[in-house]
Amino acid sequence: MMKINSSEELAIKIEHTNLNNLAKKEDIEHLTKKAKEYGFCAVVVSPYFVEYAKNLLKDTEIKVVTVVGFPLGFTSPESKEKEAEIAINSGADEIDMVVNIQAFKSEDYDTVTKEIEMVRKVTDGKILKVIIEAEHLNDEEIIKISEIIRDAGADYIKTSTGMSGQSPKAANIVLMRKIAPNIKVKASGAVKDYKTSIRLISSGADRIGTSSGDLIIEEYKRIYDKQLMDGPKGFMK
């Protein structure tokens, strides 16, 4: 099990996210301010805001992440390739790409492999995460798509766009890690409290994608401060 002993250790695993379709510049300013304040590893913004967020974070080590094929994933491999290329040229450090679930469900594994490989090529040297909408897949499908992502050379499997409204399942993360042990996992979607975050990290998630990063850290601090007053320092999550 992963042991988290401080809010800083938890914060560095969080990608603070704002993909709200109605987000404005001031919302991205707020997002980056909170990322600096809490020490998050990254912010996730729409392609439109990549350059803006990158400029706001220019004097930090906080990464700028953006999305490709978001949120439904059914655009062509060529479209995703171009989206990723533009995002990288705009300053994106990492790409979260939505896999073509329609193709996958149709057992068109060649298309799924092709799109990942094409995006991987134009993101060489950058982190590539592939979003699989795990909540809509059974175990056999999670095994298959994890194998495809592993073999196509991506860096992360990401559980969800968050559009389903469901929290990631710890059992799915365990399964992904078993099938693709060299691929990291980003857990996202309805992660709104520190207990859920810790549960997912304990299950093998390397990062947490959430729009509630600041609230999660503040909650953790309250619980942890009480822990320090009431008992021994540190507790197994």
DRENPA-3360 file (N, C-alpha, C; in nm, 2 decimals, always signed):
BEGIN
1 = MMKINSSE = +0.08/-0.12/+0.00/+0.00/+0.00/+0.00/+0.09/+0.13/+0.00 ~ +0.04/+0.23/-0.06/+0.11/+0.36/-0.07/+0.09/+0.43/+0.06 ~ +0.20/+0.48/+0.12/+0.19/+0.56/+0.24/+0.20/+0.71/+0.21 ~ +0.10/+0.79/+0.24/+0.11/+0.93/+0.22/+0.12/+1.00/+0.36 ~ +0.23/+1.07/+0.38/+0.26/+1.13/+0.51/+0.24/+1.28/+0.52 ~ +0.21/+1.34/+0.40/+0.19/+1.49/+0.41/+0.10/+1.53/+0.29 ~ +0.05/+1.66/+0.31/-0.03/+1.71/+0.20/+0.06/+1.74/+0.08 ~ +0.19/+1.76/+0.09/+0.28/+1.78/-0.02/+0.29/+1.66/-0.10;
9 = ELAIKIEH = +0.30/+1.54/-0.04/+0.31/+1.42/-0.11/+0.18/+1.39/-0.19 ~ +0.07/+1.42/-0.13/-0.06/+1.40/-0.20/-0.07/+1.50/-0.32 ~ -0.03/+1.63/-0.29/-0.05/+1.73/-0.39/+0.03/+1.71/-0.52 ~ +0.15/+1.65/-0.51/+0.24/+1.63/-0.62/+0.18/+1.52/-0.71 ~ +0.08/+1.45/-0.67/+0.01/+1.35/-0.75/-0.11/+1.40/-0.82 ~ -0.15/+1.52/-0.80/-0.27/+1.58/-0.85/-0.25/+1.67/-0.97 ~ -0.33/+1.64/-1.07/-0.34/+1.73/-1.19/-0.47/+1.81/-1.17 ~ -0.45/+1.94/-1.14/-0.57/+2.03/-1.11/-0.63/+2.07/-1.24;
17 = TNLNNLAK = -0.76/+2.04/-1.26/-0.83/+2.04/-1.39/-0.94/+2.14/-1.40 ~ -0.94/+2.21/-1.51/-1.06/+2.29/-1.55/-1.08/+2.27/-1.70 ~ -1.18/+2.18/-1.73/-1.22/+2.16/-1.87/-1.36/+2.20/-1.89 ~ -1.41/+2.29/-1.81/-1.54/+2.35/-1.82/-1.56/+2.42/-1.95 ~ -1.66/+2.39/-2.03/-1.68/+2.46/-2.16/-1.70/+2.61/-2.14 ~ -1.74/+2.65/-2.03/-1.77/+2.80/-2.01/-1.65/+2.87/-1.93 ~ -1.54/+2.80/-1.92/-1.43/+2.86/-1.85/-1.38/+2.99/-1.92 ~ -1.34/+3.08/-1.84/-1.28/+3.21/-1.89/-1.14/+3.22/-1.85;
25 = KEDIEHLT = -1.07/+3.33/-1.90/-0.93/+3.35/-1.86/-0.91/+3.36/-1.71 ~ -1.00/+3.43/-1.64/-0.99/+3.44/-1.50/-1.00/+3.31/-1.43 ~ -1.07/+3.21/-1.48/-1.08/+3.08/-1.42/-0.95/+3.00/-1.44 ~ -0.88/+3.02/-1.55/-0.75/+2.96/-1.57/-0.65/+3.03/-1.48 ~ -0.66/+3.15/-1.46/-0.57/+3.22/-1.37/-0.59/+3.17/-1.23 ~ -0.71/+3.14/-1.19/-0.74/+3.09/-1.06/-0.69/+2.95/-1.05 ~ -0.70/+2.87/-1.15/-0.65/+2.73/-1.15/-0.50/+2.73/-1.13 ~ -0.43/+2.81/-1.21/-0.28/+2.81/-1.20/-0.24/+2.86/-1.06;
33 = KKAKEYGF = -0.31/+2.96/-1.01/-0.28/+3.01/-0.88/-0.28/+2.91/-0.77 ~ -0.39/+2.83/-0.78/-0.41/+2.72/-0.68/-0.30/+2.61/-0.70 ~ -0.26/+2.59/-0.83/-0.16/+2.49/-0.86/-0.03/+2.53/-0.79 ~ +0.00/+2.66/-0.80/+0.12/+2.71/-0.74/+0.12/+2.70/-0.59 ~ +0.00/+2.74/-0.54/-0.02/+2.75/-0.39/-0.01/+2.61/-0.32 ~ -0.06/+2.51/-0.39/-0.06/+2.38/-0.33/+0.05/+2.28/-0.38 ~ +0.11/+2.32/-0.48/+0.22/+2.24/-0.53/+0.18/+2.12/-0.62 ~ +0.07/+2.14/-0.69/+0.02/+2.03/-0.78/+0.12/+2.00/-0.89;
41 = CAVVVSPY = +0.12/+1.88/-0.94/+0.22/+1.85/-1.05/+0.18/+1.91/-1.18 ~ +0.05/+1.94/-1.20/+0.01/+1.98/-1.34/-0.12/+2.05/-1.33 ~ -0.15/+2.13/-1.43/-0.29/+2.17/-1.46/-0.34/+2.11/-1.59 ~ -0.47/+2.09/-1.60/-0.53/+2.04/-1.72/-0.63/+2.14/-1.77 ~ -0.60/+2.19/-1.90/-0.69/+2.29/-1.96/-0.72/+2.25/-2.10 ~ -0.82/+2.32/-2.16/-0.85/+2.29/-2.30/-0.74/+2.34/-2.39 ~ -0.74/+2.29/-2.51/-0.63/+2.34/-2.61/-0.63/+2.49/-2.62 ~ -0.75/+2.55/-2.61/-0.75/+2.70/-2.63/-0.67/+2.77/-2.53;
49 = FVEYAKNL = -0.66/+2.71/-2.41/-0.59/+2.78/-2.30/-0.45/+2.73/-2.27 ~ -0.40/+2.65/-2.36/-0.26/+2.59/-2.33/-0.16/+2.70/-2.33 ~ -0.15/+2.79/-2.43/-0.05/+2.89/-2.43/-0.07/+2.99/-2.32 ~ -0.19/+3.02/-2.28/-0.22/+3.11/-2.17/-0.17/+3.05/-2.04 ~ -0.20/+2.93/-2.01/-0.16/+2.86/-1.89/-0.01/+2.84/-1.88 ~ +0.05/+2.81/-2.00/+0.19/+2.80/-2.00/+0.26/+2.92/-1.96 ~ +0.21/+3.03/-2.01/+0.27/+3.16/-1.97/+0.25/+3.19/-1.82 ~ +0.14/+3.16/-1.77/+0.11/+3.19/-1.63/+0.20/+3.10/-1.54;
57 = LKDTEIKV = +0.25/+2.99/-1.59/+0.33/+2.90/-1.51/+0.47/+2.89/-1.55 ~ +0.52/+2.99/-1.63/+0.65/+2.99/-1.69/+0.76/+2.98/-1.59 ~ +0.75/+3.03/-1.47/+0.85/+3.03/-1.37/+0.84/+2.92/-1.27 ~ +0.76/+2.82/-1.31/+0.74/+2.70/-1.22/+0.78/+2.57/-1.29 ~ +0.77/+2.46/-1.22/+0.79/+2.33/-1.28/+0.66/+2.26/-1.30 ~ +0.55/+2.33/-1.28/+0.41/+2.27/-1.30/+0.39/+2.25/-1.45 ~ +0.34/+2.13/-1.48/+0.32/+2.10/-1.62/+0.18/+2.14/-1.67 ~ +0.17/+2.17/-1.80/+0.05/+2.20/-1.86/+0.00/+2.08/-1.95;
65 = VTVVGFPL = -0.11/+2.03/-1.91/-0.17/+1.92/-1.98/-0.29/+1.96/-2.06 ~ -0.31/+1.90/-2.18/-0.44/+1.93/-2.25/-0.49/+1.80/-2.31 ~ -0.61/+1.82/-2.37/-0.68/+1.70/-2.42/-0.69/+1.69/-2.57 ~ -0.70/+1.57/-2.62/-0.71/+1.55/-2.77/-0.83/+1.45/-2.79 ~ -0.91/+1.48/-2.89/-1.03/+1.40/-2.91/-1.13/+1.40/-2.80 ~ -1.13/+1.51/-2.73/-1.21/+1.52/-2.61/-1.35/+1.58/-2.64 ~ -1.46/+1.53/-2.58/-1.46/+1.42/-2.48/-1.50/+1.29/-2.53 ~ -1.55/+1.27/-2.66/-1.61/+1.15/-2.70/-1.51/+1.05/-2.77;
73 = GFTSPESK = -1.40/+1.11/-2.83/-1.30/+1.02/-2.88/-1.32/+0.96/-3.02 ~ -1.43/+1.00/-3.09/-1.46/+0.93/-3.21/-1.41/+1.01/-3.34 ~ -1.33/+1.11/-3.32/-1.27/+1.17/-3.44/-1.16/+1.08/-3.50 ~ -1.12/+1.11/-3.62/-1.03/+1.02/-3.69/-0.89/+1.03/-3.63 ~ -0.81/+0.92/-3.66/-0.67/+0.92/-3.61/-0.59/+1.05/-3.66 ~ -0.62/+1.09/-3.78/-0.55/+1.20/-3.84/-0.59/+1.33/-3.77 ~ -0.72/+1.34/-3.73/-0.76/+1.46/-3.65/-0.69/+1.47/-3.52 ~ -0.68/+1.35/-3.45/-0.62/+1.35/-3.32/-0.47/+1.38/-3.33;
81 = EKEAEIAI = -0.41/+1.33/-3.44/-0.27/+1.35/-3.46/-0.24/+1.50/-3.48 ~ -0.32/+1.57/-3.56/-0.31/+1.72/-3.58/-0.34/+1.80/-3.45 ~ -0.44/+1.76/-3.38/-0.47/+1.82/-3.25/-0.35/+1.82/-3.16 ~ -0.29/+1.70/-3.15/-0.18/+1.68/-3.06/-0.06/+1.76/-3.10 ~ -0.03/+1.76/-3.23/+0.08/+1.84/-3.29/+0.06/+1.99/-3.25 ~ -0.06/+2.04/-3.27/-0.09/+2.18/-3.24/-0.07/+2.21/-3.10 ~ -0.12/+2.12/-3.01/-0.11/+2.14/-2.87/+0.03/+2.14/-2.82 ~ +0.12/+2.05/-2.87/+0.26/+2.05/-2.84/+0.33/+2.18/-2.88;
89 = NSGADEID = +0.29/+2.22/-3.00/+0.35/+2.35/-3.05/+0.31/+2.47/-2.97 ~ +0.19/+2.46/-2.91/+0.14/+2.57/-2.83/+0.20/+2.57/-2.69 ~ +0.27/+2.46/-2.65/+0.34/+2.46/-2.52/+0.30/+2.35/-2.43 ~ +0.21/+2.26/-2.47/+0.16/+2.15/-2.39/+0.27/+2.06/-2.35 ~ +0.28/+2.02/-2.22/+0.38/+1.93/-2.18/+0.34/+1.79/-2.19 ~ +0.21/+1.77/-2.17/+0.15/+1.63/-2.17/+0.02/+1.63/-2.25 ~ -0.02/+1.52/-2.31/-0.14/+1.51/-2.38/-0.23/+1.39/-2.32 ~ -0.35/+1.42/-2.30/-0.45/+1.32/-2.26/-0.55/+1.30/-2.37;
97 = MVVNIQAF = -0.53/+1.19/-2.44/-0.60/+1.15/-2.56/-0.72/+1.06/-2.53 ~ -0.84/+1.09/-2.58/-0.95/+1.00/-2.56/-0.95/+0.90/-2.67 ~ -0.94/+0.77/-2.64/-0.94/+0.66/-2.73/-1.08/+0.65/-2.80 ~ -1.08/+0.60/-2.92/-1.20/+0.58/-3.00/-1.28/+0.46/-2.94 ~ -1.37/+0.49/-2.85/-1.44/+0.38/-2.78/-1.54/+0.31/-2.88 ~ -1.59/+0.38/-2.97/-1.68/+0.32/-3.08/-1.60/+0.22/-3.15 ~ -1.48/+0.25/-3.20/-1.40/+0.16/-3.27/-1.36/+0.04/-3.18 ~ -1.33/+0.07/-3.05/-1.29/-0.04/-2.96/-1.40/-0.14/-2.94;
105 = KSEDYDTV = -1.52/-0.08/-2.91/-1.64/-0.16/-2.89/-1.68/-0.24/-3.01 ~ -1.64/-0.19/-3.13/-1.67/-0.26/-3.26/-1.56/-0.36/-3.29 ~ -1.46/-0.38/-3.20/-1.35/-0.47/-3.21/-1.26/-0.43/-3.33 ~ -1.26/-0.30/-3.36/-1.17/-0.25/-3.47/-1.04/-0.20/-3.40 ~ -0.97/-0.30/-3.36/-0.85/-0.27/-3.28/-0.74/-0.21/-3.36 ~ -0.74/-0.23/-3.49/-0.64/-0.17/-3.58/-0.65/-0.01/-3.57 ~ -0.77/+0.04/-3.57/-0.79/+0.18/-3.57/-0.75/+0.24/-3.43 ~ -0.78/+0.17/-3.33/-0.74/+0.21/-3.19/-0.59/+0.21/-3.18;
113 = TKEIEMVR = -0.52/+0.11/-3.23/-0.38/+0.10/-3.23/-0.32/+0.21/-3.31 ~ -0.37/+0.23/-3.43/-0.32/+0.33/-3.53/-0.33/+0.47/-3.47 ~ -0.44/+0.51/-3.40/-0.45/+0.65/-3.35/-0.35/+0.67/-3.24 ~ -0.34/+0.57/-3.15/-0.24/+0.59/-3.04/-0.10/+0.60/-3.10 ~ -0.06/+0.52/-3.19/+0.07/+0.53/-3.25/+0.10/+0.66/-3.32 ~ -0.01/+0.71/-3.39/+0.01/+0.84/-3.46/+0.03/+0.95/-3.36 ~ -0.05/+0.95/-3.26/-0.04/+1.06/-3.16/+0.10/+1.04/-3.08 ~ +0.13/+0.92/-3.05/+0.26/+0.89/-2.99/+0.38/+0.95/-3.07;
121 = KVTDGKIL = +0.37/+0.94/-3.20/+0.48/+0.99/-3.29/+0.50/+1.14/-3.28 ~ +0.39/+1.21/-3.28/+0.40/+1.36/-3.27/+0.42/+1.41/-3.13 ~ +0.40/+1.32/-3.03/+0.43/+1.37/-2.89/+0.56/+1.31/-2.84 ~ +0.64/+1.26/-2.92/+0.77/+1.20/-2.88/+0.84/+1.29/-2.78 ~ +0.88/+1.24/-2.67/+0.95/+1.32/-2.57/+0.85/+1.39/-2.47 ~ +0.72/+1.38/-2.50/+0.62/+1.43/-2.40/+0.54/+1.31/-2.34 ~ +0.47/+1.34/-2.24/+0.39/+1.23/-2.17/+0.26/+1.22/-2.25 ~ +0.23/+1.10/-2.28/+0.10/+1.07/-2.35/+0.02/+0.97/-2.26;
129 = KVIIEAEH = -0.11/+1.02/-2.23/-0.20/+0.94/-2.16/-0.32/+0.91/-2.25 ~ -0.37/+0.79/-2.24/-0.48/+0.74/-2.32/-0.60/+0.72/-2.23 ~ -0.71/+0.79/-2.26/-0.83/+0.78/-2.18/-0.92/+0.67/-2.23 ~ -0.96/+0.58/-2.14/-1.04/+0.46/-2.19/-1.18/+0.45/-2.15 ~ -1.23/+0.54/-2.06/-1.37/+0.54/-2.01/-1.39/+0.40/-1.95 ~ -1.31/+0.37/-1.85/-1.31/+0.23/-1.79/-1.45/+0.19/-1.73 ~ -1.53/+0.30/-1.69/-1.66/+0.27/-1.63/-1.75/+0.20/-1.73 ~ -1.72/+0.21/-1.86/-1.81/+0.15/-1.96/-1.75/+0.02/-2.02;
137 = LNDEEIIK = -1.64/-0.03/-1.95/-1.58/-0.15/-2.00/-1.58/-0.26/-1.90 ~ -1.60/-0.38/-1.94/-1.59/-0.50/-1.85/-1.44/-0.54/-1.84 ~ -1.42/-0.64/-1.75/-1.28/-0.68/-1.72/-1.20/-0.72/-1.85 ~ -1.27/-0.80/-1.93/-1.21/-0.85/-2.06/-1.17/-0.73/-2.15 ~ -1.25/-0.63/-2.15/-1.23/-0.51/-2.24/-1.11/-0.43/-2.18 ~ -1.11/-0.42/-2.05/-1.00/-0.34/-1.98/-0.87/-0.42/-2.01 ~ -0.87/-0.55/-2.00/-0.75/-0.62/-2.03/-0.70/-0.59/-2.18 ~ -0.79/-0.60/-2.27/-0.76/-0.59/-2.41/-0.71/-0.44/-2.44;
145 = ISEIIRDA = -0.78/-0.34/-2.39/-0.74/-0.21/-2.42/-0.61/-0.17/-2.35 ~ -0.58/-0.23/-2.23/-0.46/-0.21/-2.16/-0.34/-0.27/-2.24 ~ -0.36/-0.38/-2.30/-0.26/-0.44/-2.39/-0.23/-0.36/-2.51 ~ -0.34/-0.30/-2.57/-0.32/-0.22/-2.69/-0.24/-0.09/-2.65 ~ -0.27/-0.03/-2.54/-0.20/+0.09/-2.50/-0.06/+0.06/-2.47 ~ -0.04/-0.04/-2.40/+0.10/-0.09/-2.36/+0.18/-0.11/-2.49 ~ +0.13/-0.18/-2.58/+0.21/-0.21/-2.70/+0.22/-0.09/-2.80 ~ +0.13/+0.01/-2.79/+0.14/+0.12/-2.88/+0.24/+0.23/-2.82;
153 = GADYIKTS = +0.29/+0.21/-2.70/+0.39/+0.30/-2.65/+0.35/+0.42/-2.57 ~ +0.22/+0.42/-2.52/+0.18/+0.54/-2.44/+0.24/+0.53/-2.30 ~ +0.24/+0.64/-2.23/+0.30/+0.64/-2.10/+0.20/+0.61/-1.98 ~ +0.07/+0.65/-2.01/-0.03/+0.63/-1.90/-0.16/+0.58/-1.96 ~ -0.23/+0.50/-1.88/-0.37/+0.47/-1.90/-0.45/+0.57/-1.81 ~ -0.54/+0.64/-1.86/-0.62/+0.73/-1.78/-0.76/+0.67/-1.78 ~ -0.82/+0.67/-1.66/-0.95/+0.59/-1.64/-1.07/+0.65/-1.71 ~ -1.07/+0.79/-1.72/-1.20/+0.85/-1.76/-1.19/+0.99/-1.80;
161 = TGMSGQSP = -1.28/+1.04/-1.88/-1.29/+1.18/-1.91/-1.36/+1.26/-1.80 ~ -1.43/+1.18/-1.71/-1.51/+1.24/-1.61/-1.65/+1.26/-1.65 ~ -1.68/+1.24/-1.77/-1.82/+1.27/-1.82/-1.92/+1.17/-1.77 ~ -1.88/+1.05/-1.73/-1.98/+0.96/-1.68/-2.03/+0.99/-1.54 ~ -1.96/+1.08/-1.47/-2.00/+1.11/-1.33/-1.97/+1.01/-1.23 ~ -1.90/+0.90/-1.27/-1.87/+0.79/-1.18/-1.72/+0.80/-1.13 ~ -1.70/+0.76/-1.01/-1.56/+0.76/-0.96/-1.49/+0.64/-1.01 ~ -1.36/+0.65/-1.03/-1.28/+0.53/-1.08/-1.29/+0.42/-0.98;
169 = KAANIVLM = -1.29/+0.29/-1.03/-1.30/+0.17/-0.94/-1.15/+0.12/-0.92 ~ -1.13/+0.10/-0.79/-0.99/+0.06/-0.75/-0.96/-0.08/-0.82 ~ -1.06/-0.16/-0.84/-1.03/-0.29/-0.90/-0.99/-0.28/-1.04 ~ -1.04/-0.18/-1.11/-1.00/-0.15/-1.25/-0.85/-0.11/-1.26 ~ -0.81/-0.03/-1.16/-0.67/+0.02/-1.16/-0.58/-0.10/-1.13 ~ -0.62/-0.18/-1.04/-0.54/-0.30/-1.01/-0.52/-0.39/-1.13 ~ -0.63/-0.40/-1.21/-0.63/-0.48/-1.33/-0.54/-0.42/-1.44 ~ -0.55/-0.29/-1.46/-0.46/-0.22/-1.55/-0.31/-0.24/-1.52;
177 = RKIAPNIK = -0.28/-0.22/-1.39/-0.14/-0.24/-1.35/-0.09/-0.38/-1.37 ~ -0.18/-0.48/-1.35/-0.14/-0.62/-1.37/-0.11/-0.64/-1.52 ~ -0.19/-0.59/-1.61/-0.18/-0.62/-1.75/-0.06/-0.54/-1.81 ~ -0.05/-0.41/-1.76/+0.05/-0.32/-1.82/+0.14/-0.26/-1.71 ~ +0.22/-0.35/-1.64/+0.29/-0.30/-1.52/+0.39/-0.19/-1.55 ~ +0.43/-0.17/-1.67/+0.52/-0.06/-1.70/+0.46/+0.07/-1.74 ~ +0.32/+0.07/-1.75/+0.24/+0.18/-1.79/+0.19/+0.24/-1.66 ~ +0.19/+0.37/-1.64/+0.14/+0.44/-1.53/-0.01/+0.46/-1.54;
185 = VKASGAVK = -0.08/+0.49/-1.43/-0.22/+0.51/-1.43/-0.26/+0.64/-1.38 ~ -0.35/+0.71/-1.45/-0.41/+0.84/-1.40/-0.56/+0.81/-1.37 ~ -0.60/+0.83/-1.25/-0.74/+0.81/-1.21/-0.81/+0.94/-1.21 ~ -0.92/+0.94/-1.28/-1.00/+1.07/-1.29/-1.14/+1.04/-1.30 ~ -1.22/+1.14/-1.27/-1.37/+1.13/-1.28/-1.43/+1.13/-1.15 ~ -1.49/+1.24/-1.11/-1.57/+1.24/-0.98/-1.48/+1.21/-0.86 ~ -1.36/+1.26/-0.86/-1.27/+1.24/-0.75/-1.28/+1.37/-0.67 ~ -1.35/+1.37/-0.56/-1.38/+1.50/-0.50/-1.34/+1.51/-0.35;
193 = DYKTSIRL = -1.28/+1.40/-0.30/-1.24/+1.40/-0.15/-1.11/+1.33/-0.14 ~ -1.05/+1.35/-0.02/-0.91/+1.29/+0.00/-0.92/+1.14/+0.02 ~ -1.03/+1.09/+0.08/-1.03/+0.95/+0.10/-1.04/+0.87/-0.04 ~ -1.11/+0.92/-0.13/-1.12/+0.86/-0.26/-0.98/+0.87/-0.33 ~ -0.91/+0.98/-0.32/-0.78/+1.00/-0.37/-0.68/+0.90/-0.32 ~ -0.68/+0.88/-0.19/-0.59/+0.79/-0.12/-0.62/+0.65/-0.16 ~ -0.75/+0.62/-0.17/-0.79/+0.48/-0.21/-0.74/+0.45/-0.35 ~ -0.75/+0.54/-0.44/-0.70/+0.52/-0.58/-0.55/+0.51/-0.59;
201 = ISSGADRI = -0.48/+0.59/-0.51/-0.34/+0.59/-0.51/-0.29/+0.46/-0.45 ~ -0.36/+0.41/-0.34/-0.32/+0.28/-0.28/-0.35/+0.17/-0.37 ~ -0.44/+0.18/-0.47/-0.47/+0.08/-0.56/-0.37/+0.08/-0.68 ~ -0.29/+0.18/-0.69/-0.19/+0.18/-0.80/-0.19/+0.30/-0.88 ~ -0.28/+0.40/-0.86/-0.28/+0.52/-0.94/-0.16/+0.60/-0.91 ~ -0.09/+0.65/-1.02/+0.02/+0.74/-1.01/-0.01/+0.88/-1.00 ~ -0.13/+0.92/-1.06/-0.18/+1.05/-1.06/-0.33/+1.05/-1.04 ~ -0.38/+1.17/-0.99/-0.52/+1.19/-0.98/-0.56/+1.31/-1.06;
209 = GTSSGDLI = -0.66/+1.30/-1.15/-0.71/+1.41/-1.22/-0.84/+1.46/-1.15 ~ -0.84/+1.58/-1.11/-0.96/+1.63/-1.04/-0.97/+1.79/-1.05 ~ -1.09/+1.83/-1.05/-1.12/+1.98/-1.05/-1.13/+2.02/-0.90 ~ -1.12/+1.93/-0.81/-1.13/+1.96/-0.67/-1.00/+1.95/-0.59 ~ -0.89/+1.97/-0.66/-0.76/+1.95/-0.59/-0.74/+2.03/-0.47 ~ -0.78/+2.16/-0.47/-0.76/+2.25/-0.36/-0.85/+2.20/-0.24 ~ -0.97/+2.16/-0.27/-1.06/+2.11/-0.16/-1.01/+1.98/-0.10 ~ -0.95/+1.89/-0.19/-0.90/+1.77/-0.14/-0.78/+1.79/-0.04;
217 = IEEYKRIY = -0.69/+1.88/-0.08/-0.57/+1.91/+0.00/-0.62/+1.97/+0.14 ~ -0.71/+2.07/+0.13/-0.76/+2.13/+0.25/-0.82/+2.03/+0.34 ~ -0.90/+1.94/+0.29/-0.96/+1.83/+0.37/-0.85/+1.74/+0.43 ~ -0.76/+1.71/+0.35/-0.65/+1.62/+0.40/-0.58/+1.69/+0.52 ~ -0.55/+1.82/+0.50/-0.48/+1.89/+0.60/-0.55/+1.89/+0.73 ~ -0.68/+1.91/+0.73/-0.77/+1.91/+0.85/-0.76/+1.77/+0.92 ~ -0.77/+1.67/+0.84/-0.77/+1.53/+0.90/-0.63/+1.50/+0.95 ~ -0.53/+1.54/+0.87/-0.39/+1.50/+0.91/-0.35/+1.58/+1.04;
225 = DKQLMDGP = -0.39/+1.71/+1.04/-0.35/+1.79/+1.16/-0.41/+1.73/+1.29 ~ -0.54/+1.68/+1.27/-0.60/+1.62/+1.39/-0.53/+1.49/+1.42 ~ -0.48/+1.42/+1.32/-0.40/+1.29/+1.34/-0.28/+1.32/+1.42 ~ -0.21/+1.43/+1.39/-0.09/+1.47/+1.46/-0.12/+1.50/+1.61 ~ -0.23/+1.56/+1.63/-0.27/+1.59/+1.77/-0.31/+1.47/+1.85 ~ -0.38/+1.38/+1.78/-0.44/+1.27/+1.85/-0.36/+1.14/+1.85 ~ -0.26/+1.13/+1.77/-0.18/+1.00/+1.77/-0.05/+1.02/+1.69 ~ +0.01/+0.90/+1.67/+0.14/+0.90/+1.60/+0.14/+0.96/+1.46;
233 = KGFMK = +0.26/+1.02/+1.42/+0.27/+1.08/+1.29/+0.26/+0.98/+1.18 ~ +0.18/+1.01/+1.08/+0.18/+0.92/+0.96/+0.08/+0.81/+0.98 ~ +0.01/+0.78/+0.88/-0.09/+0.67/+0.88/-0.10/+0.61/+0.74 ~ -0.12/+0.48/+0.75/-0.12/+0.40/+0.62/-0.26/+0.43/+0.55 ~ -0.25/+0.46/+0.42/-0.37/+0.49/+0.35/-0.41/+0.36/+0.27;
% end
